Amino acid sequence: MFSGLVAALYAVLTAVEAVGLWYEKDWATILVLVLVSISIPPEIYELVHGVTVLKLAVFITNVAILGYLLHHWPKHGKGA
């Protein structure tokens, strides 16, 4: 039951994020950074308990996406 509620909350946040990005809202960019950032600690936990190629690929991809977003963050939005 709890995991279903968490999944539903994440789905709602992702939908809100998509609408915000569609309308080029600054808060949506921050929400993307937060949602990508919160996925990294659980991935590190999973890697500590057993490294697989898929887990490592997902981790590297998410870190690369976070790095890209952080590097280009001030350039996004209406002021860019």
Backbone as CSV, one residue per row, in Angstrom:
resi,resn,N_x,N_y,N_z,CA_x,CA_y,CA_z,C_x,C_y,C_z
1,MET,0.818,-1.193,0.000,0.000,0.000,0.000,0.867,1.263,0.000
2,PHE,1.897,1.290,0.864,2.761,2.470,0.945,3.473,2.724,-0.374
3,SER,3.992,1.669,-0.994,4.714,1.858,-2.255,3.778,2.360,-3.352
4,GLY,2.528,1.965,-3.299,1.554,2.467,-4.263,1.300,3.953,-4.089
5,LEU,1.223,4.391,-2.839,1.036,5.817,-2.569,2.248,6.630,-3.007
6,VAL,3.437,6.099,-2.755,4.663,6.790,-3.176,4.717,6.874,-4.703
7,ALA,4.360,5.779,-5.374,4.354,5.789,-6.838,3.336,6.794,-7.382
8,ALA,2.172,6.872,-6.739,1.155,7.830,-7.171,1.634,9.262,-6.954
9,LEU,2.260,9.519,-5.817,2.801,10.848,-5.544,3.868,11.226,-6.574
10,TYR,4.747,10.279,-6.886,5.792,10.533,-7.879,5.173,10.811,-9.260
11,ALA,4.120,10.090,-9.599,3.445,10.310,-10.882,2.825,11.706,-10.941
12,VAL,2.215,12.127,-9.845,1.622,13.470,-9.798,2.710,14.531,-9.923
13,LEU,3.823,14.352,-9.191,4.930,15.306,-9.277,5.497,15.380,-10.695
14,THR,5.606,14.244,-11.341,6.122,14.214,-12.708,5.168,14.915,-13.671
15,ALA,3.869,14.739,-13.467,2.887,15.421,-14.315,2.947,16.936,-14.101
16,VAL,3.056,17.358,-12.836,3.173,18.790,-12.537,4.447,19.344,-13.154
17,GLU,5.524,18.579,-13.043,6.806,18.983,-13.642,6.670,19.156,-15.151
18,ALA,6.006,18.219,-15.797,5.838,18.289,-17.256,5.052,19.531,-17.664
19,VAL,3.991,19.824,-16.930,3.195,21.021,-17.242,4.028,22.280,-17.012
20,GLY,4.766,22.312,-15.921,5.621,23.467,-15.640,6.683,23.678,-16.703
21,LEU,7.287,22.587,-17.150,8.286,22.703,-18.215,7.652,23.151,-19.526
22,TRP,6.442,22.665,-19.785,5.731,23.050,-21.010,5.520,24.570,-21.051
23,TYR,5.162,25.142,-19.885,4.935,26.580,-19.793,6.193,27.360,-19.418
24,GLU,7.340,26.688,-19.425,8.650,27.292,-19.175,8.711,28.039,-17.846
25,LYS,8.221,27.395,-16.797,8.262,27.979,-15.458,9.600,27.666,-14.803
26,ASP,10.149,28.641,-14.080,11.434,28.454,-13.411,11.369,27.385,-12.327
27,TRP,10.243,27.302,-11.605,10.112,26.318,-10.539,10.152,24.897,-11.083
28,ALA,9.741,24.711,-12.336,9.742,23.375,-12.925,11.173,22.876,-13.124
29,THR,12.074,23.762,-13.477,13.476,23.385,-13.630,14.060,22.940,-12.298
30,ILE,13.714,23.661,-11.237,14.181,23.283,-9.905,13.586,21.942,-9.501
31,LEU,12.313,21.721,-9.829,11.673,20.444,-9.511,12.352,19.290,-10.239
32,VAL,12.754,19.497,-11.483,13.490,18.468,-12.224,14.795,18.147,-11.503
33,LEU,15.523,19.165,-11.090,16.778,18.949,-10.367,16.545,18.162,-9.080
34,VAL,15.504,18.494,-8.354,15.205,17.796,-7.102,14.850,16.340,-7.373
35,LEU,13.992,16.091,-8.353,13.560,14.718,-8.628,14.704,13.844,-9.144
36,VAL,15.602,14.418,-9.933,16.754,13.648,-10.387,17.713,13.415,-9.215
37,SER,17.873,14.426,-8.372,18.799,14.316,-7.235,18.358,13.278,-6.212
38,ILE,17.057,13.187,-5.956,16.604,12.242,-4.927,16.689,10.795,-5.384
39,SER,16.879,10.575,-6.667,17.004,9.192,-7.141,18.431,8.659,-6.980
40,ILE,19.407,9.520,-6.765,20.803,9.079,-6.712,21.152,8.326,-5.424
41,PRO,20.777,8.787,-4.225,21.124,8.015,-3.018,20.601,6.569,-3.009
42,PRO,19.352,6.304,-3.421,18.932,4.905,-3.478,19.738,4.070,-4.487
43,GLU,20.167,4.710,-5.560,20.989,3.994,-6.539,22.356,3.662,-5.953
44,ILE,22.924,4.565,-5.164,24.198,4.277,-4.493,24.015,3.119,-3.526
45,TYR,22.914,3.127,-2.777,22.610,2.042,-1.853,22.545,0.704,-2.587
46,GLU,21.863,0.694,-3.724,21.759,-0.539,-4.508,23.124,-0.991,-5.030
47,LEU,23.949,-0.054,-5.439,25.284,-0.403,-5.930,26.159,-0.971,-4.816
48,VAL,25.993,-0.465,-3.593,26.777,-0.977,-2.464,26.409,-2.435,-2.188
49,HIS,25.140,-2.778,-2.389,24.684,-4.136,-2.096,24.851,-5.108,-3.258
50,GLY,25.319,-4.640,-4.370,25.554,-5.535,-5.501,25.590,-4.773,-6.810
51,VAL,26.716,-4.803,-7.442,26.890,-4.068,-8.696,26.491,-4.970,-9.862
52,THR,25.611,-4.456,-10.690,25.295,-5.103,-11.962,25.503,-4.061,-13.060
53,VAL,25.592,-4.527,-14.265,25.798,-3.613,-15.391,24.622,-2.643,-15.506
54,LEU,23.406,-3.143,-15.330,22.227,-2.289,-15.451,22.191,-1.227,-14.353
55,LYS,22.443,-1.619,-13.108,22.459,-0.652,-12.003,23.519,0.416,-12.235
56,LEU,24.689,0.005,-12.666,25.770,0.946,-12.916,25.425,1.886,-14.069
57,ALA,24.821,1.357,-15.113,24.437,2.181,-16.265,23.387,3.215,-15.872
58,VAL,22.407,2.810,-15.076,21.372,3.746,-14.632,21.980,4.823,-13.752
59,PHE,22.863,4.441,-12.848,23.518,5.405,-11.966,24.338,6.414,-12.767
60,ILE,25.157,5.929,-13.676,25.999,6.824,-14.484,25.131,7.755,-15.326
61,THR,24.058,7.226,-15.884,23.158,8.050,-16.694,22.518,9.148,-15.860
62,ASN,22.033,8.798,-14.662,21.397,9.808,-13.817,22.390,10.859,-13.328
63,VAL,23.604,10.456,-13.009,24.620,11.425,-12.594,24.975,12.346,-13.769
64,ALA,25.055,11.787,-14.960,25.345,12.603,-16.143,24.213,13.595,-16.415
65,ILE,22.975,13.150,-16.279,21.827,14.046,-16.475,21.830,15.150,-15.434
66,LEU,22.089,14.789,-14.175,22.145,15.795,-13.116,23.265,16.796,-13.380
67,GLY,24.423,16.313,-13.787,25.530,17.211,-14.110,25.187,18.153,-15.247
68,TYR,24.558,17.623,-16.277,24.148,18.455,-17.416,23.155,19.527,-16.964
69,LEU,22.155,19.109,-16.183,21.145,20.060,-15.729,21.743,21.146,-14.838
70,LEU,22.638,20.748,-13.950,23.275,21.737,-13.076,24.169,22.689,-13.864
71,HIS,24.854,22.166,-14.863,25.744,23.003,-15.680,24.953,24.028,-16.489
72,HIS,23.779,23.622,-16.977,22.979,24.504,-17.836,21.830,25.173,-17.104
73,TRP,21.719,24.977,-15.787,20.568,25.494,-15.053,20.379,27.005,-15.186
74,PRO,21.401,27.828,-14.992,21.157,29.273,-15.099,20.769,29.707,-16.519
75,LYS,21.086,28.881,-17.498,20.830,29.258,-18.894,19.394,28.929,-19.320
76,HIS,18.693,28.053,-18.561,17.332,27.684,-18.912,16.362,28.761,-18.452
77,GLY,15.183,28.721,-19.009,14.134,29.630,-18.571,13.978,30.826,-19.494
78,LYS,13.161,31.748,-19.073,12.818,32.906,-19.906,13.974,33.889,-20.057
79,GLY,14.848,33.964,-19.058,15.940,34.928,-19.111,17.082,34.520,-20.012
80,ALA,17.054,33.307,-20.537,18.173,32.806,-21.357,18.098,33.348,-22.757
